[in-house]
Amino acid sequence: MHIDHRIQLKGGSLTYELYDPKGNIIDRGEVTATQPLNKQLNITPQKGVWRAKYYTNKDTDGKYILLLKSIE
């Protein structure tokens, strides 16, 4: 599976976590207005519900894109 994850903030910061269907964290990190995220991951596909959690603060302002594509 191919994951394309992009976060661009105008202000504040956030931390994120991506979980596979078994509840394992497959990626985590922190993003700020001066350090945007543009990450691609290729991982073994798994059936089930994938989750993303975003922890923001009162100053967080921006946008994100999270694309999950099967490569099978």
Beta strands, then each sheet from edge to edge (+ up, - down):
strand 1: 2-11
strand 2: 13-19
strand 3: 25-32
strand 4: 37-42
strand 5: 51-56
strand 6: 61-69
sheet 1: 4+ 1- 6+
sheet 2: 3+ 2- 5+
end
